[in-house]
């Protein structure tokens, strides 16, 4: 088994390094915040009453991932959020979260809002899927 490489001194290719590994920092003393992941799908009467589109309640039919992150004693201006196709990286002065997402997302179409009274950051990301038999969008 031989791998063709442009540079003979490289010991691995960029395809072997998982996405998001550049964010991993095991020596960072900040604690990991509590978070919750839920899935959201857009349904109409043809789905609910007639079952015409074949959607079900599984995550395979969901269009969005919603991540709610509890950030007590945090101001909106202190939050740094970076979204990649498979990784969410959140940093504040006291908290750090590196989350590998369950599905690839479209990082350009996401949105985030900070609910200051509840001290929760809500991030909604559009799932990026290839056309499947369960997903006709």
Secondary structure, 3 states (H helix, E strand, C coil): CCCCCCCCCCCCCHHHCCCCCCCCCCCCCCECCCEEEEEECCCCHHHHCCCCCCCCCCHHHCCEEEEEEECCCCCHHHCEEEECCCEEEEECCCEEEEEECCCCEEEEEEEEEEECCCCEEEEEEEECCCCCCCCCC
